[in-house]
Structure formats: structure tokens, C-alpha cells
């Protein structure tokens, strides 16, 4: 990896690259179809709660993106890595107009303008 591409790595990227190397993650996925890892193992490199939650596919660590991998929890302390699509693509239809709705006057809410 070149010096310029290393500069753009996040702490998660660096930790996941170490995990992939030490535990031969890609080889295991290639042989078995997936790789399971526990939070304790991830915690040796960086906090698992920071390493295993990605709200959108663009937030995945570089090594996941480069190898078309995702991570999902399978228990409170175990995760599975593999070639599966964990993100649903939403297609918006701009031609659909929203329907205005008037709320009943007895419903109270916060005034978002103040």
C-alpha cells in the first residue's frame, strides 16, 4: 500500500487490516463462505462497538469495500463477515407528490421554529 493511500486510512481501517492479516479472514471466507469473530477478539485491536456498526455501506472499512464484504451481529458478542448485502438500496420516485395532512388541533407538539 502506498504512503498516500495509508494517509487516508481511519483507525477502523487500520485495525481491520490487522485483524484480516492475523486471522486470515479472506482465506477463511474463501474456504468457508463466511468468518465468525467475537467481540473480545476485535477488542484486542479496537473497541468492537466502534468496529462493527456501520449504518451505510459507504461507512464500511476500506478492506470490506475492496472485497465486497459486510459484517452482521449474530449474537450479543459475535459477528459474521461475508459476501452478503446488508444494505437495502432505496429508490426514490421524484414524480410522487407528498400528500399534505392537517393534524387535529388537539394534538400538541413542540414548535420547531422556536
Backbone as ProteinMPNN parsed JSONL, in Angstrom:
{"seq_chain_A": "XXXXXXXXXXXXXXXXXXXXXXXXXXXXXXXXXXXXXXXXXXXXXXXXXXXXXXXXXXXXXXXXXXXXXXXXXXXXXXXXXXXXXXXXXXXXXXXXXXXXXXXXXXXXXXXXXX", "coords_chain_A": {"N_chain_A": [[0.851, -1.174, 0.0], [0.589, 2.193, -0.859], [2.205, 5.189, 0.448], [0.564, 7.464, 0.251], [-2.035, 6.396, 0.118], [-2.182, 5.203, 2.587], [-2.346, 7.346, 4.296], [-4.968, 8.14, 4.275], [-6.337, 6.286, 5.728], [-8.621, 5.203, 8.222], [-8.855, 4.788, 11.824], [-10.366, 2.506, 12.223], [-10.031, 1.254, 9.716], [-7.293, 0.597, 9.806], [-7.177, -1.103, 12.069], [-8.928, -3.191, 11.245], [-7.519, -4.152, 9.018], [-5.305, -5.278, 10.284], [-6.579, -7.306, 11.751], [-7.643, -8.861, 9.647], [-5.272, -9.738, 8.482], [-3.951, -11.122, 10.614], [-5.803, -13.152, 11.303], [-6.341, -14.374, 8.943], [-8.643, -13.728, 7.399], [-9.777, -13.304, 4.796], [-8.991, -15.641, 3.468], [-10.307, -17.57, 5.007], [-12.989, -16.857, 4.513], [-13.077, -17.35, 1.807], [-12.723, -20.133, 1.774], [-14.777, -21.134, 3.511], [-17.005, -19.547, 3.18], [-17.846, -17.661, 5.002], [-16.84, -15.766, 7.92], [-16.507, -15.977, 11.343], [-16.293, -13.916, 14.212], [-15.454, -12.9, 17.52], [-16.43, -10.371, 19.916], [-14.499, -9.955, 21.881], [-12.101, -10.655, 20.615], [-12.0, -8.708, 18.596], [-11.834, -6.483, 20.246], [-9.207, -6.557, 21.076], [-7.858, -5.137, 19.232], [-9.252, -2.773, 18.709], [-12.066, -0.991, 20.068], [-14.9, -3.016, 19.91], [-17.515, -2.108, 19.553], [-17.172, 0.188, 18.097], [-16.048, -0.805, 15.862], [-17.779, -2.48, 14.533], [-20.236, -1.473, 13.747], [-21.943, -0.128, 11.194], [-23.725, 2.182, 9.572], [-24.272, 2.65, 6.914], [-23.339, 1.481, 3.666], [-21.179, 2.923, 2.614], [-19.763, 3.6, 4.831], [-18.347, 1.412, 5.61], [-15.258, -0.226, 6.485], [-12.267, 0.172, 4.525], [-11.089, -2.279, 3.63], [-13.256, -4.002, 3.702], [-14.916, -2.852, 1.758], [-13.29, -3.087, -0.535], [-13.295, -5.828, -0.898], [-15.911, -6.556, -1.163], [-17.444, -7.131, 1.195], [-19.469, -7.622, 4.147], [-20.515, -7.006, 7.543], [-22.25, -8.514, 10.186], [-24.115, -8.687, 13.248], [-24.386, -11.705, 15.123], [-24.951, -12.518, 17.571], [-24.959, -11.25, 20.948], [-22.283, -10.838, 21.29], [-20.887, -11.759, 19.097], [-19.907, -11.805, 15.654], [-20.472, -11.987, 12.117], [-18.724, -12.172, 9.105], [-18.898, -11.704, 5.633], [-19.725, -12.34, 2.136], [-22.287, -10.808, 1.661], [-25.167, -8.802, 1.098], [-25.855, -6.307, 3.131], [-27.23, -4.012, 3.112], [-30.01, -2.191, 2.146], [-30.998, -0.89, -0.888], [-32.542, 2.102, -1.524], [-34.885, 3.4, -3.694], [-35.929, 6.427, -4.73], [-38.836, 8.073, -5.911], [-39.151, 10.789, -7.698], [-41.348, 11.845, -8.993], [-43.584, 11.38, -7.492], [-45.835, 13.064, -5.561], [-45.924, 14.523, -2.323], [-48.573, 14.068, 0.037], [-50.384, 16.525, 1.547], [-51.198, 16.793, 5.007], [-53.483, 17.625, 7.491], [-53.191, 18.14, 10.867], [-55.153, 17.264, 13.738], [-56.451, 19.828, 15.874], [-56.227, 19.395, 18.61], [-53.912, 18.03, 19.071], [-50.789, 18.405, 20.458], [-47.52, 19.74, 20.057], [-43.963, 20.304, 19.886], [-42.833, 23.53, 18.946], [-41.158, 23.789, 16.122], [-39.894, 25.994, 15.071], [-39.092, 27.621, 17.125]], "CA_chain_A": [[0.0, 0.0, 0.0], [1.414, 3.391, -0.971], [2.125, 6.126, 1.579], [-0.577, 8.368, 0.094], [-3.285, 5.71, 0.465], [-2.154, 4.935, 4.027], [-2.698, 8.581, 4.995], [-6.42, 8.272, 4.317], [-6.93, 5.199, 6.495], [-9.163, 5.523, 9.543], [-8.433, 3.848, 12.869], [-11.061, 1.252, 11.926], [-9.351, 0.633, 8.572], [-6.015, 0.038, 10.26], [-7.444, -2.237, 12.954], [-9.476, -4.305, 10.465], [-6.449, -4.74, 8.206], [-4.526, -6.135, 11.186], [-7.397, -8.493, 12.037], [-7.703, -9.669, 8.429], [-3.972, -10.367, 8.3], [-3.643, -12.07, 11.696], [-6.736, -14.277, 11.34], [-6.526, -14.85, 7.57], [-10.087, -13.596, 7.198], [-10.142, -13.52, 3.392], [-8.805, -17.06, 3.165], [-11.4, -18.285, 5.667], [-14.229, -16.585, 3.785], [-12.955, -18.051, 0.528], [-12.893, -21.578, 2.015], [-15.999, -21.492, 4.235], [-18.119, -18.683, 2.812], [-18.011, -16.607, 5.998], [-15.873, -15.8, 9.016], [-17.086, -15.513, 12.605], [-15.323, -13.319, 15.13], [-16.14, -12.43, 18.724], [-16.12, -9.011, 20.343], [-13.24, -9.971, 22.632], [-11.004, -10.657, 19.647], [-11.981, -7.382, 17.984], [-11.411, -5.537, 21.284], [-7.748, -6.568, 21.176], [-7.356, -4.191, 18.248], [-10.001, -1.526, 18.903], [-13.38, -1.298, 20.642], [-15.777, -3.692, 18.945], [-18.709, -1.309, 19.27], [-16.778, 1.15, 17.07], [-15.53, -1.551, 14.714], [-18.747, -3.396, 13.931], [-21.515, -0.837, 13.446], [-21.843, 0.738, 10.03], [-25.1, 2.491, 9.191], [-24.4, 2.711, 5.464], [-22.225, 0.746, 3.054], [-20.016, 3.795, 2.408], [-19.045, 3.697, 6.101], [-17.576, 0.201, 5.85], [-13.808, -0.069, 6.348], [-11.756, 0.017, 3.155], [-10.868, -3.682, 3.283], [-14.582, -4.568, 3.44], [-15.366, -2.331, 0.471], [-12.452, -3.648, -1.597], [-13.575, -7.257, -1.058], [-17.375, -6.717, -1.183], [-17.813, -7.83, 2.425], [-20.284, -6.956, 5.152], [-20.444, -7.585, 8.885], [-23.534, -8.508, 10.886], [-24.086, -9.366, 14.545], [-25.138, -12.959, 15.202], [-25.312, -12.612, 18.984], [-24.533, -10.019, 21.634], [-20.823, -10.678, 21.289], [-20.278, -12.422, 17.932], [-20.196, -11.2, 14.364], [-20.157, -12.787, 10.943], [-18.263, -11.416, 7.953], [-19.074, -12.496, 4.428], [-20.186, -11.702, 0.903], [-23.735, -10.644, 1.639], [-25.544, -7.4, 1.021], [-26.56, -5.97, 4.366], [-27.799, -2.67, 2.967], [-31.092, -2.115, 1.168], [-30.951, 0.318, -1.709], [-33.845, 2.745, -1.618], [-35.063, 4.209, -4.893], [-36.956, 7.439, -4.542], [-39.521, 8.445, -7.134], [-39.412, 12.23, -7.566], [-42.637, 12.218, -9.579], [-44.641, 11.196, -6.494], [-46.017, 14.262, -4.75], [-46.403, 14.256, -0.965], [-49.96, 14.45, 0.318], [-50.426, 17.32, 2.782], [-52.127, 16.304, 6.018], [-53.744, 18.574, 8.568], [-53.33, 17.449, 12.141], [-56.22, 17.801, 14.598], [-55.991, 20.937, 16.715], [-55.972, 18.963, 19.99], [-52.585, 17.422, 19.17], [-49.778, 19.411, 20.768], [-46.159, 19.331, 19.763], [-43.007, 21.385, 20.021], [-42.775, 24.439, 17.814], [-39.829, 23.599, 15.579], [-39.307, 27.279, 14.708], [-38.531, 28.274, 18.311]], "C_chain_A": [[0.893, 1.231, 0.0], [1.223, 4.296, 0.241], [0.911, 7.034, 1.481], [-1.891, 7.693, 0.438], [-3.338, 5.355, 1.947], [-2.578, 6.155, 4.826], [-4.202, 8.701, 5.185], [-7.103, 7.171, 5.124], [-7.437, 5.697, 7.845], [-8.594, 4.536, 10.561], [-9.101, 2.496, 12.664], [-10.396, 0.518, 10.77], [-8.085, -0.088, 9.017], [-6.235, -1.198, 11.125], [-7.987, -3.426, 12.171], [-8.41, -4.94, 9.575], [-5.58, -5.667, 9.044], [-5.28, -7.429, 11.501], [-7.419, -9.419, 10.824], [-6.39, -10.413, 8.214], [-3.724, -11.454, 9.35], [-4.522, -13.314, 11.651], [-7.065, -14.825, 9.949], [-8.009, -14.853, 7.186], [-10.478, -13.888, 5.754], [-10.02, -14.979, 2.989], [-9.938, -17.888, 3.764], [-12.723, -18.08, 4.939], [-14.223, -17.317, 2.456], [-13.224, -19.552, 0.689], [-14.275, -21.936, 2.563], [-17.219, -20.651, 3.866], [-18.384, -17.557, 3.789], [-16.931, -16.768, 7.061], [-16.55, -15.239, 10.25], [-15.972, -15.005, 13.51], [-16.077, -12.807, 16.351], [-15.631, -11.04, 19.118], [-14.796, -8.947, 21.095], [-12.027, -9.931, 21.719], [-10.875, -9.282, 18.997], [-11.446, -6.351, 18.98], [-9.896, -5.505, 21.48], [-7.118, -5.536, 20.247], [-7.973, -2.802, 18.407], [-11.377, -1.915, 19.421], [-14.332, -1.865, 19.6], [-17.012, -2.869, 18.615], [-18.418, -0.246, 18.212], [-16.401, 0.453, 15.763], [-16.595, -2.328, 13.953], [-20.096, -2.775, 13.61], [-21.324, 0.167, 12.327], [-23.245, 0.955, 9.486], [-25.325, 2.49, 7.683], [-23.176, 2.044, 4.842], [-20.998, 1.621, 2.806], [-19.202, 3.974, 3.687], [-18.211, 2.46, 6.409], [-16.082, 0.478, 5.72], [-13.363, -0.407, 4.919], [-11.612, -1.451, 2.747], [-12.191, -4.412, 3.02], [-15.065, -4.139, 2.067], [-14.597, -2.97, -0.679], [-12.78, -5.104, -1.893], [-15.064, -7.58, -1.05], [-17.875, -7.524, 0.007], [-18.71, -6.964, 3.295], [-20.079, -7.66, 6.481], [-21.819, -7.443, 9.527], [-23.375, -9.161, 12.251], [-24.886, -10.655, 14.468], [-25.485, -13.294, 16.645], [-24.855, -11.304, 19.63], [-23.031, -9.79, 21.549], [-20.129, -11.381, 20.122], [-20.775, -11.774, 16.639], [-19.839, -12.169, 13.258], [-19.792, -11.84, 9.806], [-18.451, -12.289, 6.726], [-19.531, -11.653, 3.252], [-21.708, -11.681, 0.899], [-24.042, -9.159, 1.68], [-26.41, -7.067, 2.227], [-27.275, -4.62, 4.275], [-28.822, -2.666, 1.834], [-30.989, -0.8, 0.413], [-32.365, 0.861, -1.883], [-33.869, 3.596, -2.881], [-36.229, 5.157, -4.663], [-37.55, 7.816, -5.895], [-39.911, 9.914, -7.035], [-40.76, 12.656, -8.14], [-43.803, 12.048, -8.602], [-44.689, 12.434, -5.604], [-46.487, 13.887, -3.347], [-47.839, 14.755, -0.79], [-49.974, 15.255, 1.611], [-51.515, 16.797, 3.729], [-52.279, 17.381, 7.085], [-53.971, 17.79, 9.852], [-54.474, 18.067, 12.946], [-55.65, 18.842, 15.553], [-55.671, 20.517, 18.153], [-54.611, 18.264, 20.154], [-51.57, 18.531, 19.384], [-48.405, 18.851, 20.472], [-45.238, 20.52, 20.032], [-43.042, 22.249, 18.768], [-41.344, 24.386, 17.273], [-39.135, 24.915, 15.206], [-38.692, 28.007, 15.907], [-37.831, 27.229, 19.154]], "O_chain_A": [[1.848, 1.306, 0.773], [0.231, 4.195, 0.963], [0.289, 7.35, 2.495], [-2.782, 8.335, 0.994], [-4.426, 5.219, 2.508], [-3.116, 6.015, 5.925], [-4.658, 9.302, 6.157], [-8.332, 7.133, 5.191], [-6.785, 6.495, 8.519], [-7.932, 3.566, 10.194], [-8.487, 1.456, 12.9], [-10.214, -0.698, 10.828], [-7.844, -1.237, 8.647], [-5.568, -2.216, 10.945], [-7.56, -4.557, 12.401], [-8.408, -6.158, 9.401], [-5.163, -6.724, 8.571], [-4.693, -8.511, 11.516], [-7.233, -10.629, 10.962], [-6.389, -11.577, 7.814], [-3.334, -12.572, 9.012], [-4.047, -14.415, 11.93], [-7.968, -15.649, 9.802], [-8.543, -15.856, 6.712], [-11.417, -14.647, 5.514], [-10.858, -15.494, 2.25], [-10.465, -18.793, 3.118], [-13.492, -19.025, 4.768], [-15.249, -17.844, 2.027], [-13.874, -20.165, -0.158], [-14.878, -22.92, 2.135], [-18.345, -21.012, 4.207], [-19.071, -16.594, 3.45], [-16.21, -17.765, 7.097], [-17.109, -14.143, 10.208], [-14.879, -15.567, 13.571], [-17.207, -12.334, 16.233], [-14.555, -10.606, 18.705], [-14.052, -7.976, 20.954], [-11.042, -9.253, 22.012], [-9.77, -8.754, 18.864], [-10.696, -5.451, 18.603], [-9.361, -4.524, 21.998], [-5.98, -5.115, 20.454], [-7.292, -1.787, 18.258], [-11.81, -3.051, 19.232], [-14.543, -1.271, 18.543], [-17.505, -2.934, 17.489], [-19.33, 0.178, 17.501], [-16.435, 1.061, 14.693], [-16.342, -2.79, 12.84], [-21.021, -3.494, 13.231], [-20.637, 1.176, 12.485], [-23.878, 0.021, 8.995], [-26.46, 2.344, 7.228], [-22.096, 2.048, 5.434], [-19.879, 1.107, 2.789], [-18.069, 4.45, 3.633], [-17.444, 2.46, 7.372], [-15.681, 1.329, 4.926], [-14.016, -1.176, 4.214], [-11.978, -1.82, 1.632], [-12.239, -5.336, 2.208], [-15.567, -4.958, 1.297], [-15.191, -3.352, -1.688], [-12.571, -5.571, -3.013], [-15.444, -8.746, -0.942], [-18.633, -8.481, -0.153], [-18.708, -5.737, 3.193], [-19.54, -8.765, 6.54], [-22.464, -6.399, 9.429], [-22.585, -10.093, 12.4], [-25.937, -10.703, 13.829], [-26.225, -14.241, 16.909], [-24.421, -10.376, 18.947], [-22.563, -8.664, 21.719], [-18.915, -11.577, 20.155], [-21.896, -11.272, 16.554], [-19.009, -13.06, 13.437], [-20.466, -10.836, 9.576], [-18.191, -13.492, 6.775], [-19.7, -10.437, 3.351], [-22.338, -12.469, 0.193], [-23.277, -8.364, 2.225], [-27.559, -7.499, 2.321], [-27.853, -4.151, 5.255], [-28.532, -3.084, 0.713], [-30.904, 0.271, 1.014], [-33.265, 0.154, -2.336], [-32.976, 4.413, -3.106], [-37.362, 4.735, -4.431], [-36.842, 7.87, -6.9], [-40.887, 10.254, -6.367], [-41.26, 13.729, -7.801], [-44.903, 12.531, -8.871], [-43.696, 12.798, -4.974], [-47.354, 13.027, -3.195], [-48.249, 15.742, -1.402], [-49.617, 14.731, 2.665], [-52.603, 16.413, 3.298], [-51.293, 17.974, 7.521], [-54.82, 16.901, 9.919], [-54.728, 19.267, 12.841], [-54.501, 18.741, 15.984], [-54.923, 21.21, 18.843], [-54.215, 17.945, 21.275], [-51.492, 19.477, 18.6], [-48.155, 17.655, 20.615], [-45.701, 21.61, 20.367], [-43.257, 21.75, 17.664], [-40.422, 24.892, 17.914], [-37.916, 24.942, 15.043], [-37.868, 28.905, 15.732], [-37.282, 27.552, 20.207]]}, "name": "protein", "num_of_chains": 1, "seq": "XXXXXXXXXXXXXXXXXXXXXXXXXXXXXXXXXXXXXXXXXXXXXXXXXXXXXXXXXXXXXXXXXXXXXXXXXXXXXXXXXXXXXXXXXXXXXXXXXXXXXXXXXXXXXXXXXX"}
